[in-house]
Amino acid sequence: MEHSQVFTRKLSLSDLIYAASGYKESDQNQLVCQLIVEGRGSIDEQVLQKAVEKAAHSNPAIRAQLRGFWGIKYWSSTGPLPRIKTIHQEWDGHYRQDSTFIDKPLDLIHGPVAEIIQVIGEKTYLVFRIHHAVTDGVGLMDYVRCVFQALNHQQSESFYSKVTVERLPPGNLKAIPPKVTNALIPFPLDNMNHQEFDRSRLWTRLIIPGKDNKILLKTILAIAELARGCSEESIRIHVPASLRRHVPREKTSANLIGMVRLDVEKSDTCRTLVKKFNARLEEKQELPIAANSLTSKLTFWVPLRLLRKLEKMAMGKMLERPRFQCSGTASSLGKIEFQEFSTDTFKANGCYGIPVPPLGSPLMAVLVSHDNATEIVLSANRTLISECSMGKISEQFKQIIEISR
């Protein structure tokens, strides 16, 4: 496809579900993917604007706009470019309730669906944000890379493929393990006396020094240990897996993430987890099952406004009496090189992803690795946990990781 043409793509079922979390700028607690690059120096706003314009030619999703009606909903790259803003204030890169540049709502109808916020103080933080209805964590990394490649006058790959989950091979229904309806939660529910449910979430940034190729496995084991406590129970952990391996020639920004369900025993080690994980992938457990079902197709005919109300009602009931299908989710955004996220005027020395508000999982961990360390961000819903308990659970998690090293 020529870059001069307007890119369009049908909404997938995943896109629609993420859009139901909020699609207007007035909708709070949207599912927004966020990556923060920490460094020294800064990038001139006009230079960044030109780089974003160039990046949009290779990655049209960053100009996506939700178009159509009823069952005919699609993305069109006719929306505005990502919003760029520079803030001069001190920030240490950790959770602060008054950080207004984190979790800010985006608009899928009018745009922009993405933004870049440069926070300049003693250190500089580049906050890349994009609505999860537009792309997933892999697509977020591609978006960030496209911008830095443009800043460094490099040619970027083209992400014009229209492949979606509905066009992937069908999943293996027989490989799906029995459903868990009341998974153990890895922290005390000490914040459940709220009359109104707060769907926002707390997050904490942990830096694990050194190079560790097993850090994702150790994270899975740590979450399972926190959830299990003194019991001997098997713990269900969800691990997102990119479905792009099933379409290796396609370069797309679509939501192409499946879920591997791991049942972690007390006796499990990193080695046994690798075997379990590989077995689940061989069974094609992570591929979508219901993407082309009649129920899924009928969902597209539900107006977004009604879908949004139904989603809020469902989440309210779930949080009133939390019955999770897993004890936690562990997701890795892979390994990055600081050189690829640096420019002549900005030198990166840190990078981490902030998980979307975890509504279907009590605790979520997102990992980004580099040569010097792995950065892990833990996130939990504010209705379920207090700031004090979040601090304690983070310390316990870090201690378990350090003991395993």
SVG drawing of the C-alpha trace seen along z (x, -y; Angstrom):
<svg xmlns="http://www.w3.org/2000/svg" viewBox="-27 -24 51 55">
<polyline fill="none" stroke="black" stroke-width="0.4" points="0.0,0.0 1.2,-3.5 1.7,-5.7 -0.3,-8.5 -3.5,-6.4 -5.6,-6.6 -5.2,-3.5 -8.3,-1.7 -8.9,1.5 -11.9,3.1 -12.2,3.1 -11.4,6.5 -13.2,7.9 -10.2,7.0 -10.4,3.4 -14.0,3.2 -13.6,4.6 -10.8,2.1 -12.8,-0.7 -15.7,0.2 -13.4,-0.9 -13.7,-4.4 -13.6,-6.0 -14.3,-9.7 -11.9,-12.2 -14.4,-12.5 -14.2,-8.8 -11.9,-8.2 -9.9,-5.0 -9.4,-4.1 -7.2,-1.2 -4.2,-3.2 -0.7,-1.6 2.1,-3.7 5.9,-3.5 8.3,-5.8 11.8,-6.5 14.1,-8.1 17.2,-9.9 19.3,-13.1 18.9,-16.0 15.8,-16.9 14.3,-16.9 13.2,-20.2 9.4,-20.1 9.5,-21.2 12.0,-18.4 9.8,-15.9 6.8,-17.1 8.5,-16.6 9.6,-13.1 6.0,-12.2 4.8,-13.4 7.4,-11.1 6.6,-8.2 2.9,-8.4 3.8,-7.5 5.2,-4.2 2.8,-3.6 -0.6,-4.9 -2.2,-3.6 -0.9,-6.7 -3.4,-8.8 -6.3,-6.3 -9.8,-7.5 -12.9,-5.4 -15.3,-5.6 -18.5,-3.9 -21.6,-2.8 -23.4,0.2 -21.7,3.4 -19.6,1.4 -16.9,-0.1 -13.4,-0.7 -10.2,-2.6 -9.2,-5.3 -5.8,-7.1 -7.4,-10.5 -7.2,-11.6 -4.8,-14.2 -1.2,-13.4 -0.2,-12.4 -0.4,-15.3 3.0,-16.6 3.5,-18.5 6.5,-19.6 6.2,-20.0 8.9,-21.5 8.7,-19.9 10.6,-17.5 9.6,-13.9 11.4,-10.7 9.6,-8.4 7.6,-6.7 3.9,-6.7 2.4,-10.0 -1.3,-10.6 -0.9,-14.2 0.9,-13.1 -1.7,-14.4 0.3,-13.3 -0.3,-9.6 -3.6,-8.0 -5.0,-11.0 -8.0,-10.0 -7.7,-10.0 -10.4,-10.3 -11.1,-7.5 -13.7,-9.5 -12.0,-12.8 -8.4,-12.0 -5.7,-12.1 -5.4,-8.4 -1.8,-8.9 0.4,-11.5 4.0,-12.1 4.7,-14.1 8.2,-15.3 8.7,-15.9 11.9,-17.9 13.5,-18.3 16.8,-17.1 16.0,-14.1 13.9,-13.9 11.1,-11.5 9.5,-10.8 6.0,-9.5 4.6,-7.6 0.9,-6.9 -1.6,-5.2 -5.1,-3.8 -5.2,0.0 -8.1,0.1 -5.7,-1.0 -2.8,1.3 -1.2,3.6 2.1,3.5 4.0,4.8 2.5,2.1 3.4,-0.5 7.0,0.5 6.8,0.2 5.3,-3.2 8.1,-4.4 10.7,-2.9 9.2,-4.6 9.5,-8.0 13.1,-7.5 14.0,-6.1 12.6,-9.3 14.5,-11.4 17.7,-9.7 17.0,-9.9 16.6,-6.2 14.2,-4.3 11.3,-2.6 9.4,0.6 5.9,0.1 3.0,1.3 0.3,1.2 -0.9,4.8 -4.6,5.2 -4.4,8.6 -6.6,8.9 -7.3,11.7 -10.3,12.8 -8.0,13.6 -5.6,15.8 -5.8,19.6 -8.5,20.8 -7.4,21.7 -7.5,25.1 -10.5,25.3 -9.4,28.7 -6.1,27.0 -7.9,24.5 -7.7,25.5 -10.7,25.6 -12.0,22.2 -11.0,20.7 -13.8,18.6 -12.3,17.5 -8.5,17.4 -6.4,16.6 -5.5,12.9 -1.8,12.1 -2.7,9.3 -5.2,8.6 -8.5,7.1 -8.2,4.2 -9.8,1.5 -13.2,3.1 -15.3,0.8 -15.7,-1.9 -19.3,-2.6 -18.3,-3.7 -15.8,-1.6 -12.6,-3.4 -11.5,-1.9 -8.1,-3.6 -5.1,-1.8 -1.9,-2.0 1.5,-1.1 5.0,-0.8 8.3,-0.8 11.0,1.7 14.5,1.9 16.2,5.3 19.9,4.8 21.9,7.1 21.2,9.2 18.7,12.1 17.3,14.1 14.9,15.8 13.4,12.7 9.9,13.3 9.9,16.8 10.9,15.6 8.2,13.0 5.6,15.7 6.9,17.8 7.0,14.7 3.3,13.8 2.3,17.4 4.1,17.5 2.5,14.3 -1.0,15.6 -0.4,19.1 0.8,18.0 1.0,21.1 -1.3,23.2 -0.4,26.0 -2.8,24.9 -2.0,24.6 -2.0,20.9 -3.3,19.7 -1.1,17.1 -1.9,15.4 1.0,14.6 0.2,12.5 1.8,13.8 2.2,12.1 0.2,13.8 2.5,12.2 4.5,15.4 1.5,17.0 1.7,14.3 5.5,13.7 5.3,11.7 2.7,9.3 3.7,6.0 0.7,4.7 -0.2,2.4 -3.4,4.4 -4.1,5.9 -2.6,9.3 -2.1,10.7 -3.3,14.0 -3.2,15.4 -1.2,18.4 -2.7,19.8 -0.1,21.4 -1.0,23.4 2.0,22.9 2.6,25.6 4.6,25.0 7.3,27.4 7.7,25.6 11.0,24.0 12.1,21.9 12.9,25.0 9.5,26.6 7.8,23.4 9.6,23.2 8.4,26.7 4.8,25.8 4.9,22.6 6.3,24.3 3.7,27.0 0.9,24.4 2.3,22.7 2.5,26.0 -1.1,26.7 -2.0,23.2 -3.7,22.3 -3.0,18.6 -4.9,18.3 -8.4,16.7 -11.3,19.1 -14.5,17.0 -13.3,14.3 -15.6,15.5 -18.5,16.8 -22.0,15.5 -22.0,13.9 -18.8,12.0 -20.2,10.8 -23.4,9.6 -21.3,7.6 -20.3,5.3 -23.9,4.2 -24.2,3.0 -23.8,-0.8 -20.6,-1.9 -22.5,-4.0 -24.5,-0.9 -21.4,1.3 -19.6,-1.2 -22.5,-1.1 -22.6,2.7 -18.9,2.9 -19.1,0.5 -22.0,2.6 -20.0,5.8 -16.9,4.4 -18.8,2.9 -20.3,6.3 -17.0,8.1 -15.3,5.6 -18.1,5.8 -17.3,9.5 -14.0,10.1 -14.0,13.5 -10.8,13.4 -9.9,16.1 -6.2,15.8 -4.0,14.6 -1.9,12.3 -0.7,11.4 3.0,11.2 3.9,9.5 7.2,8.8 7.7,6.1 11.1,7.6 14.7,6.2 15.7,2.8 18.9,1.1 19.3,-2.4 21.0,-3.5 17.8,-2.9 15.8,-5.2 18.4,-8.0 19.2,-11.0 21.9,-13.6 20.3,-15.6 18.7,-13.0 20.5,-9.9 18.2,-7.2 19.2,-5.3 15.9,-3.8 12.7,-2.4 9.6,-0.9 6.0,-0.2 3.0,-1.1 0.3,1.6 -3.2,0.8 -5.6,0.6 -5.9,4.3 -9.6,5.1 -9.6,8.8 -6.5,9.5 -5.8,8.6 -2.1,7.9 -0.2,7.2 3.5,7.0 5.1,5.5 8.8,6.0 11.3,4.2 14.8,5.5 18.1,4.0 21.8,4.8 22.0,3.2 18.7,4.1 15.1,5.2 12.4,2.7 9.2,4.2 6.1,2.2 3.5,3.8 -0.1,2.6 -3.3,3.3 -6.8,1.8 -7.3,-0.9 -10.6,0.6 -8.9,3.8 -5.7,2.5 -4.5,-0.5 -1.3,-2.4 0.2,-1.0 -0.5,2.6 0.8,1.9 4.1,0.8 4.3,4.0 3.4,6.3 6.1,4.6 8.7,5.2 7.7,8.8 7.8,9.3 11.2,7.8 12.6,9.9 11.3,13.1 13.0,12.1 16.3,11.2 16.3,14.6 15.9,16.4 18.9,14.7"/>
</svg>
